[in-house]
Amino acid sequence: MKTVVISVLAVTLAVTAGCARSEGGAAPAASAPSAPAVTSCGMPLTITAPPRRALTLEQNATEILLTLGLADRMAGTSYQTDPVLPELTAAYDAVPVLAKLYPNREAVLAAKPDFIYSTFTSAYATDAAGPRADLRELGVPAYLSRFACEDPATGETAVGFDGIFAEIEEIAGIFGVAEKGARVVADQRARLAATAGAGRPDTDVLWYYSGTTTPYVAGQNGLPAALSAHLGVTNAYGDADQTWPAGSWEEIARRNPDVIVLADLTRGGDGDSAQSKKDFLTSNAVTKNLDAVRNNRFVTVSGSSMDPSIRSITAAEQVAAGLKELGR
């Protein structure tokens, strides 16, 4: 359960070409594209050309690049949390995997990257790739999602679909594939529009991410909050200040949600898989009498799709279909 934030980023690509011909009739040579001016979470990055050796430090960043058709520009990937989307599997298999979780600084630099991308702040911890400022000093631009900025004031405090689409288009611009980015976003917008208002306004939905001893659920400002508003349902923990608050089963029983959305995580921890969540909910003395549990009102989505990513629209479609099937 990683929360995700990004600053409003600007990419400027200017191509200057002579239009007038010389007296002898020869046209002056066009100048090369100028370097994009990029600011990521308040940090200016120098990108002198479209990246050719990009690293992605977790799955959501990886799948964004793969969806943009950039597998041949990737020097490595890491931290796979779910099976890769089927349509991206072949491309993913062609990219070197640097580490099961986050690669350390040595592994990152050994790959000789010219661009690093993560949608999670934790990727730039000192025991992972290292601080972005340090990487910048080494000449490696390190981009961080606007939904995960080190300083929230430099990014977006709440996840929104427009912000997700803007990030996809920004990354596409940095890599010089703006037209592909526009097509991807147009497709995602159309799919999202088809799910608007799919739920009933009197339906309370609990977004259950992980844990059985202490359940972590969705509160304000994260993707589940944006999905709830888009689908027209109520987030059962929408009054919580945190994006991913630690809940309690007694409080969840008091709130008694109508539907429970289960994150299916493959990392193998306590209450990670959707099945382990169901097993717990149906056997625990406090939770087995919840309306959603007694009536088997569950919807399952991949764990990574509960964070802003290329999968956000898939999550909207899956939850919309589940609500329809449940009559909620």
Phi, psi and chi 1 to 4 in degrees:
 res  aa     phi    psi   chi1   chi2   chi3   chi4
   1 MET       -   93.0  161.8 -159.4   61.5      -
   2 LYS  -114.9  133.2  -60.1 -176.6  177.8  178.9
   3 THR   -87.5  147.9   54.5      -      -      -
   4 VAL  -128.9  134.2 -176.9      -      -      -
   5 VAL  -140.1  142.4 -162.4      -      -      -
   6 ILE  -138.6  141.3  -63.1 -178.2      -      -
   7 SER   -72.1  157.1   67.3      -      -      -
   8 VAL   -67.4  117.7  178.1      -      -      -
   9 LEU  -105.3  151.4  -47.9  169.0      -      -
  10 ALA  -128.1  128.5      -      -      -      -
  11 VAL  -118.1  123.6  175.3      -      -      -
  12 THR  -118.2  117.9  -55.2      -      -      -
  13 LEU  -116.3  117.5  -67.8  173.2      -      -
  14 ALA  -119.7  130.1      -      -      -      -
  15 VAL  -118.0  121.8  178.8      -      -      -
  16 THR  -108.8  122.7  -52.8      -      -      -
  17 ALA  -129.6  142.4      -      -      -      -
  18 GLY   -70.7  137.6      -      -      -      -
  19 CYS  -102.5  -27.6  -10.9      -      -      -
  20 ALA   -88.4  146.3      -      -      -      -
  21 ARG   -91.2  150.6  -68.1 -175.5  175.9  -87.3
  22 SER   -74.1  172.2   66.0      -      -      -
  23 GLU   -58.1  -32.4 -171.6  175.3  -11.9      -
  24 GLY   -81.4   -1.5      -      -      -      -
  25 GLY    95.1   -7.7      -      -      -      -
  26 ALA   -84.2  136.5      -      -      -      -
  27 ALA   -82.5  138.6      -      -      -      -
  28 PRO   -62.4  149.2  -13.1   23.2      -      -
  29 ALA   -67.5  141.8      -      -      -      -
  30 ALA   -71.8  144.0      -      -      -      -
  31 SER   -77.6  158.5   63.5      -      -      -
  32 ALA   -72.4  155.4      -      -      -      -
  33 PRO   -57.3  139.9  -22.0   32.6      -      -
  34 SER   -74.9  162.6   64.2      -      -      -
  35 ALA   -68.9  137.7      -      -      -      -
  36 PRO   -62.4  140.4  -18.0   30.6      -      -
  37 ALA   -98.0  107.6      -      -      -      -
  38 VAL  -120.8  132.2  179.7      -      -      -
  39 THR  -120.9  118.1  -60.3      -      -      -
  40 SER  -113.4  116.2  173.2      -      -      -
  41 CYS    50.1   46.8  -70.7      -      -      -
  42 GLY    81.6   -2.9      -      -      -      -
  43 MET  -107.3  117.1  179.2 -179.2  -66.8      -
  44 PRO   -65.9  136.0  -17.5   30.9      -      -
  45 LEU  -118.6  142.2  -56.0  179.0      -      -
  46 THR  -102.2  116.8  -60.6      -      -      -
  47 ILE  -125.3  107.3  -58.7  172.0      -      -
  48 THR   -84.5  -16.4   58.2      -      -      -
  49 ALA  -162.2  161.1      -      -      -      -
  50 PRO   -54.5  129.7  -28.4   36.3      -      -
  51 PRO   -57.2  143.9  -25.1   35.4      -      -
  52 ARG  -117.2  -16.4  -53.9  -63.7  -55.1 -179.2
  53 ARG  -134.8   67.3  -66.8 -171.5   57.9   79.3
  54 ALA   -83.0  146.9      -      -      -      -
  55 LEU  -116.1  139.2  -63.6 -174.9      -      -
  56 THR  -116.0  136.9   51.4      -      -      -
  57 LEU  -104.4    8.3  -60.7 -177.6      -      -
  58 GLU  -169.3  174.8   34.9   63.4   38.6      -
  59 GLN   -65.8  -40.0 -176.7  157.8   -9.9      -
  60 ASN   -63.2  -42.1  -72.0  -22.3      -      -
  61 ALA   -63.9  -41.4      -      -      -      -
  62 THR   -58.2  -47.4  -61.6      -      -      -
  63 GLU   -70.9  -26.7  -68.8 -171.4  -19.7      -
  64 ILE   -66.1  -47.3  -72.4  173.2      -      -
  65 LEU   -63.8  -41.2  -68.1 -163.0      -      -
  66 LEU   -64.8  -39.4  -66.8  178.3      -      -
  67 THR   -63.6  -30.8  -60.7      -      -      -
  68 LEU   -82.2    3.2  -68.5  171.1      -      -
  69 GLY    75.9   32.6      -      -      -      -
  70 LEU  -108.2   20.2  -61.7  170.7      -      -
  71 ALA   -56.1  -36.9      -      -      -      -
  72 ASP   -75.1   -4.0   61.9  -17.1      -      -
  73 ARG  -107.0   12.0  -49.6 -104.7 -148.0  105.1
  74 MET  -108.2  123.9  -63.2  173.9   66.0      -
  75 ALA   -89.1  -10.0      -      -      -      -
  76 GLY   175.4  161.0      -      -      -      -
  77 THR  -139.1  175.1 -177.3      -      -      -
  78 SER  -165.0  172.7   58.7      -      -      -
  79 TYR    50.7   63.6 -143.3  135.3      -      -
  80 GLN   -80.0  120.8 -179.3 -177.8   -9.4      -
  81 THR  -103.9  -19.5   53.6      -      -      -
  82 ASP  -141.5  162.2  -66.3  -59.4      -      -
  83 PRO   -55.6  135.4  -25.5   35.3      -      -
  84 VAL   -62.4  146.4  175.4      -      -      -
  85 LEU   -51.5  135.2  -69.8  168.6      -      -
  86 PRO   -52.4  -40.3  -26.1   34.8      -      -
  87 GLU   -70.8  -10.7   63.1  -89.8   24.9      -
  88 LEU  -109.2   -2.3  -58.7  177.6      -      -
  89 THR   -59.5  -46.8  -60.1      -      -      -
  90 ALA   -61.9  -42.8      -      -      -      -
  91 ALA   -65.9  -41.2      -      -      -      -
  92 TYR   -62.1  -40.3  177.8   82.7      -      -
  93 ASP   -64.0  -18.2  -71.5  -15.4      -      -
  94 ALA   -88.3   -4.6      -      -      -      -
  95 VAL  -100.9  131.0  179.3      -      -      -
  96 PRO   -61.6  138.6  -21.7   32.5      -      -
  97 VAL   -97.7  116.9  176.2      -      -      -
  98 LEU   -80.6  -31.4  -60.2 -172.4      -      -
  99 ALA  -163.5  153.3      -      -      -      -
 100 LYS   -66.0  -40.7 -178.0  177.1 -179.3  179.7
 101 LEU  -109.0 -133.0  -59.8  177.7      -      -
 102 TYR   -82.1  137.9  -69.9  132.3      -      -
 103 PRO   -73.3  152.6   27.3  -33.4      -      -
 104 ASN   -83.7  175.1   59.7   26.3      -      -
 105 ARG   -56.5  -42.5  171.0   70.4   67.3   88.7
 106 GLU   -61.3  -44.3  -69.8   73.1   20.8      -
 107 ALA   -66.0  -37.7      -      -      -      -
 108 VAL   -62.7  -49.6  165.6      -      -      -
 109 LEU   -70.0  -31.1  -64.0 -179.8      -      -
 110 ALA   -63.6  -26.3      -      -      -      -
 111 ALA   -77.7   -7.1      -      -      -      -
 112 LYS    53.4   54.5  -64.5 -179.1  169.7   54.8
 113 PRO   -74.1  151.0   30.4  -36.6      -      -
 114 ASP  -111.4    5.8   55.8    6.3      -      -
 115 PHE  -169.0  136.8 -177.2   78.8      -      -
 116 ILE  -125.8  139.5  -59.0  176.7      -      -
 117 TYR  -135.1  129.9  177.8   27.1      -      -
 118 SER  -142.9  148.1  179.7      -      -      -
 119 THR  -100.5    5.6   58.7      -      -      -
 120 PHE  -127.8  133.8  -62.3  136.7      -      -
 121 THR   -59.3  -35.5  -47.3      -      -      -
 122 SER   -59.8  -21.1   51.3      -      -      -
 123 ALA   -65.0  -23.2      -      -      -      -
 124 TYR  -104.5   23.8  -63.9  115.5      -      -
 125 ALA   -70.2  162.1      -      -      -      -
 126 THR   -63.9  -28.3   54.1      -      -      -
 127 ASP   -92.2    8.1   58.5   -8.9      -      -
 128 ALA  -116.9 -126.2      -      -      -      -
 129 ALA   -71.9  -20.1      -      -      -      -
 130 GLY    98.1  161.8      -      -      -      -
 131 PRO   -56.4  144.8  -25.2   35.2      -      -
 132 ARG   -62.0  -36.4  -66.1 -165.8  -57.3  132.4
 133 ALA   -62.1  -38.1      -      -      -      -
 134 ASP   -66.5  -41.2  -68.4   -4.5      -      -
 135 LEU   -65.0  -39.3  -69.0  164.1      -      -
 136 ARG   -61.7  -40.3 -177.8  180.0   62.4  170.8
 137 GLU   -61.7  -27.3  -70.5  -61.8  -44.5      -
 138 LEU   -87.2    3.6  -65.7  171.8      -      -
 139 GLY    85.3   16.0      -      -      -      -
 140 VAL  -111.8  110.2 -177.3      -      -      -
 141 PRO   -69.2  126.8   22.5  -29.3      -      -
 142 ALA  -117.9  111.0      -      -      -      -
 143 TYR   -95.3  136.4 -175.0  104.6      -      -
 144 LEU  -126.8  137.6  178.2   59.9      -      -
 145 SER   -56.8  143.4  169.8      -      -      -
 146 ARG   -63.7  -13.9   69.2 -172.1   66.1 -170.7
 147 PHE   -95.2    8.6  -56.8  113.9      -      -
 148 ALA  -140.9   26.5      -      -      -      -
 149 CYS   -60.8  143.9  -66.2      -      -      -
 150 GLU   -55.9  -42.4  -60.1   96.1  -21.3      -
 151 ASP  -108.7  107.9  177.1    0.2      -      -
 152 PRO   -55.3  -24.2  -26.1   35.2      -      -
 153 ALA   -66.7  -18.2      -      -      -      -
 154 THR   -93.8    1.9   63.9      -      -      -
 155 GLY  -132.1 -153.1      -      -      -      -
 156 GLU  -103.8  128.0  -63.7 -171.4   18.2      -
 157 THR   -80.5  -15.5   56.5      -      -      -
 158 ALA  -135.2  140.0      -      -      -      -
 159 VAL   -72.1  134.3  174.0      -      -      -
 160 GLY  -141.3  154.0      -      -      -      -
 161 PHE   -66.1  -35.6  -69.8  103.5      -      -
 162 ASP   -61.3  -37.6  -75.4  -16.5      -      -
 163 GLY   -66.2  -39.7      -      -      -      -
 164 ILE   -62.1  -45.8  -64.7  170.5      -      -
 165 PHE   -65.1  -37.9  -60.5  147.6      -      -
 166 ALA   -63.2  -37.5      -      -      -      -
 167 GLU   -66.1  -43.5 -178.8  167.0  -13.0      -
 168 ILE   -59.7  -44.6  -66.4  169.4      -      -
 169 GLU   -68.1  -35.6  -69.7  179.9  -34.2      -
 170 GLU   -63.2  -47.7  173.9  112.5   68.8      -
 171 ILE   -61.2  -41.8  -66.5  -64.5      -      -
 172 ALA   -60.4  -40.2      -      -      -      -
 173 GLY   -65.2  -41.0      -      -      -      -
 174 ILE   -59.8  -37.7  -71.0  171.1      -      -
 175 PHE   -88.8    1.4  -79.6   81.3      -      -
 176 GLY    74.4   24.9      -      -      -      -
 177 VAL  -123.9   49.0  -67.8      -      -      -
 178 ALA   -60.0  -37.8      -      -      -      -
 179 GLU   -64.6  -41.4  -70.2 -174.6    2.6      -
 180 LYS   -62.9  -42.3  174.4   66.1  172.5  178.3
 181 GLY   -59.8  -41.5      -      -      -      -
 182 ALA   -64.5  -38.1      -      -      -      -
 183 ARG   -67.9  -41.8  -69.6 -164.3  -61.4  -87.5
 184 VAL   -60.9  -45.6  168.6      -      -      -
 185 VAL   -67.4  -39.3  167.2      -      -      -
 186 ALA   -60.9  -42.0      -      -      -      -
 187 ASP   -64.1  -43.0  174.7   69.4      -      -
 188 GLN   -65.5  -39.7  -68.3 -130.1  -43.5      -
 189 ARG   -62.5  -40.6  -74.2 -170.2 -177.7  -81.3
 190 ALA   -65.6  -43.0      -      -      -      -
 191 ARG   -64.8  -40.5  -69.3  166.7   56.6 -165.5
 192 LEU   -63.5  -43.3 -178.5   65.7      -      -
 193 ALA   -59.7  -32.1      -      -      -      -
 194 ALA   -70.1  -13.8      -      -      -      -
 195 THR  -106.7    0.2   63.8      -      -      -
 196 ALA   -59.9  132.6      -      -      -      -
 197 GLY    65.1   27.9      -      -      -      -
 198 ALA   -71.6  -21.0      -      -      -      -
 199 GLY  -101.8  173.7      -      -      -      -
 200 ARG   -92.3  138.7  -74.6  172.3   23.6 -170.9
 201 PRO   -64.3  -17.5   19.1  -30.5      -      -
 202 ASP   -92.8   12.6   61.4  -15.8      -      -
 203 THR   -97.0  121.2  -62.5      -      -      -
 204 ASP   -94.0  126.5  -74.2  -20.7      -      -
 205 VAL  -114.8  127.6  176.0      -      -      -
 206 LEU   -97.8  123.1  177.2   72.0      -      -
 207 TRP   -96.9  103.0  -57.8   81.3      -      -
 208 TYR  -101.9  111.1  176.3   15.7      -      -
 209 TYR   -88.7  -55.5 -171.7   83.0      -      -
 210 SER  -162.7  169.5   67.8      -      -      -
 211 GLY    87.3  144.1      -      -      -      -
 212 THR  -116.9  -44.3   53.5      -      -      -
 213 THR   -62.2  -48.7  -57.7      -      -      -
 214 THR  -123.9  110.6  -59.9      -      -      -
 215 PRO   -80.9  133.1   28.8  -32.7      -      -
 216 TYR  -101.5  126.3  -74.5   90.0      -      -
 217 VAL  -128.7  170.2  -62.0      -      -      -
 218 ALA   -88.2  129.0      -      -      -      -
 219 GLY  -106.7 -130.2      -      -      -      -
 220 GLN   -86.4  156.5  -65.7 -177.3   12.5      -
 221 ASN    76.2  -11.6  -61.3  -31.0      -      -
 222 GLY   -88.2 -176.4      -      -      -      -
 223 LEU   -60.3  -43.7 -179.9   65.6      -      -
 224 PRO   -57.6  -33.4  -29.3   38.8      -      -
 225 ALA   -64.9  -41.9      -      -      -      -
 226 ALA   -66.1  -39.4      -      -      -      -
 227 LEU   -65.1  -41.4  -73.5  168.0      -      -
 228 SER   -59.2  -47.8  -64.1      -      -      -
 229 ALA   -63.3  -41.3      -      -      -      -
 230 HIS   -66.5  -41.0  173.0   74.7      -      -
 231 LEU   -80.1  -14.0  -63.8  169.0      -      -
 232 GLY    85.3   22.9      -      -      -      -
 233 VAL  -111.9  174.7  -62.8      -      -      -
 234 THR  -103.4  131.6  -59.5      -      -      -
 235 ASN   -77.0  120.7  178.1    3.3      -      -
 236 ALA   -60.3  -26.1      -      -      -      -
 237 TYR  -114.2   30.5  -97.6   78.3      -      -
 238 GLY   -66.6  -12.9      -      -      -      -
 239 ASP   -90.5   -2.0   58.4  -20.9      -      -
 240 ALA   -77.9  135.8      -      -      -      -
 241 ASP   -68.7  -34.2  -67.8  -23.4      -      -
 242 GLN   -78.9  156.2  -56.3   95.8  -28.4      -
 243 THR   -70.8  -41.4  -58.1      -      -      -
 244 TRP  -129.9   78.0  -67.3  102.4      -      -
 245 PRO   -73.1  154.2   27.4  -35.4      -      -
 246 ALA   -82.2  116.6      -      -      -      -
 247 GLY   -91.3 -176.0      -      -      -      -
 248 SER  -135.9  148.6   74.5      -      -      -
 249 TRP   -67.8  -31.0  -66.1  120.3      -      -
 250 GLU   -65.7  -40.5  -69.5   74.1   18.1      -
 251 GLU   -70.8  -38.0  178.4   60.5   20.5      -
 252 ILE   -63.5  -40.3  -71.2  170.7      -      -
 253 ALA   -63.3  -36.5      -      -      -      -
 254 ARG   -66.0  -38.5 -172.0 -174.7   70.4   78.2
 255 ARG   -77.6  -27.7  -62.7 -176.9 -177.4 -140.2
 256 ASN    47.2   68.0 -162.2   19.4      -      -
 257 PRO   -63.1  153.5   25.9  -36.2      -      -
 258 ASP   -79.0  -33.7  -59.4  -59.5      -      -
 259 VAL  -138.4  143.9  175.5      -      -      -
 260 ILE  -119.7  122.4  -59.4  176.1      -      -
 261 VAL   -93.5  123.5  176.6      -      -      -
 262 LEU  -103.0  125.8  -53.6  172.1      -      -
 263 ALA   -79.9  125.7      -      -      -      -
 264 ASP   -97.3   99.3 -167.2   18.8      -      -
 265 LEU  -100.9  141.8  -60.0  163.5      -      -
 266 THR  -104.0    8.1   60.4      -      -      -
 267 ARG   -77.8  -14.1   61.1 -168.7 -176.3 -174.3
 268 GLY    89.5   14.3      -      -      -      -
 269 GLY   -86.2 -179.4      -      -      -      -
 270 ASP   -60.3  120.6  171.4   43.6      -      -
 271 GLY    64.5   30.8      -      -      -      -
 272 ASP   -84.0  -54.3  -86.9   -6.6      -      -
 273 SER   -70.9  154.8   72.6      -      -      -
 274 ALA   -61.3  -37.9      -      -      -      -
 275 GLN   -66.3  -40.3 -171.8   58.9   52.9      -
 276 SER   -65.2  -33.7   68.3      -      -      -
 277 LYS   -65.2  -46.8  -70.2  179.2  174.6   71.3
 278 LYS   -60.8  -44.6  -78.6 -174.1 -178.1 -179.2
 279 ASP   -59.0  -42.3  -68.4  -15.7      -      -
 280 PHE   -66.7  -48.4  174.4   84.1      -      -
 281 LEU   -62.3  -34.9  -69.2  169.1      -      -
 282 THR   -83.3  -12.2   54.9      -      -      -
 283 SER  -111.4  -21.0   61.7      -      -      -
 284 ASN   -72.5  135.7  178.4  -92.1      -      -
 285 ALA   -61.1  -31.8      -      -      -      -
 286 VAL   -80.5  -36.1  177.0      -      -      -
 287 THR   -97.5  -18.0   59.3      -      -      -
 288 LYS   -67.7  -16.3   65.5 -177.6 -178.5 -179.1
 289 ASN   -99.9    5.9  -69.1  -42.8      -      -
 290 LEU   -60.1  143.9  -68.0  172.4      -      -
 291 ASP   -55.3  -44.4  -75.8   -9.9      -      -
 292 ALA   -64.0  -37.1      -      -      -      -
 293 VAL   -73.7  -47.6  175.7      -      -      -
 294 ARG   -60.7  -32.5  -73.9 -169.9  -64.7  105.0
 295 ASN  -101.2   10.1  -67.0  -74.0      -      -
 296 ASN    55.0   43.4 -162.2   32.8      -      -
 297 ARG   -94.7   78.0  -64.2 -161.3 -154.6  105.8
 298 PHE  -119.1  146.3  -63.0  110.7      -      -
 299 VAL  -130.6  133.6  178.8      -      -      -
 300 THR  -110.0  134.5  -62.1      -      -      -
 301 VAL  -132.6  160.4  -60.2      -      -      -
 302 SER   -66.9  150.4   67.7      -      -      -
 303 GLY   -59.2  -42.4      -      -      -      -
 304 SER   -67.1  -21.7   58.3      -      -      -
 305 SER   -79.1   -2.1   70.8      -      -      -
 306 MET   -88.9    1.3  -81.5 -157.6 -170.4      -
 307 ASP  -114.3  156.1  -70.8  -53.1      -      -
 308 PRO   -61.0  127.8  -18.2   29.2      -      -
 309 SER  -170.6 -175.1   70.7      -      -      -
 310 ILE   -66.1  -18.6 -152.7   77.0      -      -
 311 ARG   -85.5   -5.1  -64.8  176.7  179.1 -118.1
 312 SER   -58.6  -37.7  -60.6      -      -      -
 313 ILE   -71.6  -36.3  -52.8  -52.0      -      -
 314 THR   -60.3  -41.8  -57.2      -      -      -
 315 ALA   -61.8  -42.2      -      -      -      -
 316 ALA   -60.3  -42.6      -      -      -      -
 317 GLU   -66.8  -42.1  -67.8  169.8  -27.3      -
 318 GLN   -67.1  -43.3  -69.7  172.9  -28.1      -
 319 VAL   -70.1  -39.0  177.6      -      -      -
 320 ALA   -59.8  -44.6      -      -      -      -
 321 ALA   -65.0  -40.2      -      -      -      -
 322 GLY   -64.0  -42.6      -      -      -      -
 323 LEU   -62.4  -39.8  -67.1  171.2      -      -
 324 LYS   -63.4  -44.8  179.5  178.8 -179.7 -179.2
 325 GLU   -63.2  -35.5 -177.4  177.8  -13.6      -
 326 LEU   -83.6   -5.2  -64.0  170.9      -      -
 327 GLY    70.3   26.6      -      -      -      -
 328 ARG  -118.3      -  -57.3  -60.3  -54.3 -165.9
